[in-house]
Amino acid sequence: MKMNEELEQLLKNLKLRRILDIYDEQLRAAEKEDVSYSEFLTRLMRAQWHARQGTRSRMAHPKCQARNAGRWIRFLSRASLASIANRSAPSPNSTS
């Protein structure tokens, strides 16, 4: 049995990429090994968990932290400039 379109879309929307990648393979293995539904689901969730742990450890790397900090600084700078511009611009309804 293959993954249906609704399940595929849900996995994408929930950002469960690892499960999406391994679902068919794990389903075939579970059918062959006569694994319970609970064990099948546990395997999928464990694989997703491991994938997320890998992402977190990569994000904890100093280069990633520095790169992300730079993004925040640029974002905050733009936001600050925009708010300053909005505050100093005269209101169209004001009479000066």
Secondary structure as GFF3:
##gff-version 3
##sequence-region A 1 96
A	DSSP	alpha_helix	5	13	.	.	.	ID=ss1
A	DSSP	alpha_helix	17	33	.	.	.	ID=ss2
A	DSSP	alpha_helix	37	59	.	.	.	ID=ss3
A	DSSP	alpha_helix	62	88	.	.	.	ID=ss4
###
